[in-house]
Amino acid sequence: MLQLLSLTLAYDDTRFFGSVMFIDPNRPDDKPSVVLIDHADEPPRFRLTNVDPDGQDPTAPAMVEADRIMRFLLRYTPDRVDRAAADFPPQS
């Protein structure tokens, strides 16, 4: 299980970018996992890129957690990217 270390997002009127960092509490001496976040014009309205080239798989733990966080944030603050809550349906 990963632990959130840092979340940074910058917004303008319709776009955003940022990064999210995670650590593995069971391996505190390992480098943090870093996922970059960028705005996308198509659903889900964001694009994730893992800094680790071997971690691009959407099922990689850092990618899953970053996706979950972004969906939560955009669901509850859609106006920050000129959208409505209906554009971000809850994950089932």
N, C-alpha and C positions, 0 to 999 in steps of 0.2 A: 504494500500500500504506500502511495506517495503522500507527502505532506507539502502543502503549498508554502513556498518560501517567499515569493514575490509576484505581484501582479501589477503591471503598468499598462495603462491605456491612455491614449491621447485622442481627443475628438476635435473635429471642426464641425461645420454645420451638417454635413452628410456623410463624412468618412471617419475612420478611426484606424489606429494601428497600435501595436504594443507588443508585450511579451509576458510570458508566465514562466516562472521557475518552480521546480519541484525538487525536493530531496527525498531520498529513501531513508527513513529513520533507522532502518536495520543496517544501513551502510553509510554512516555519516561522513566517512572520509572520501567517498566517491564524488565526482563532479556533479553538480546539479543538472537535471534535465531542463533544457530551455526550449520553449516552443514560441515561435514568432507568430503574431496575429496581424492580419491585414484585412482591410475592407474588401468585399466582393459585391458586384452588382447583382448577382444571382443568388438564390437561396443556397445555403443558410445565411447569406449576407456576410460571411467571413471566410477567410482562408487561413489554414494553419500550416506552418512549416517547422519541422523539428530541426534544431541546429545540428543534431547528430544525424549524419547522412544515412545511417543504418536504421534510424527510428522513424522513417516517413510513413510506415504502415499505420493506417488509421486505428488499428487495434493496439498499437503500442501504448503502454500505460500513460505516458505523459500526453500523448495525443488525445486519448479518451478523456482524461481529466480536463484538458484545455477546452475540448469541445463541450463538455458538460458545463463548465464555468461560463463560456461565451453564450451558450444557449440560455442559461439562467439570466445572465446580465442583460442580454438583448430582449428577453421576454419581459423583463420588468422595467427596462428603460428604452423602449423602442423609439421614443421621440428623439433620443440622442442621435439617431442615424436616419431621421425623417421617415420613420415607419410606424406601423400600428402593432399592438400586441398580437393581433391575428396573424401577422407575418411570421410569428415565431411560436408555433404550436408547441405545447409541452411534449417532452419525450415520453414515450410509453414504456 
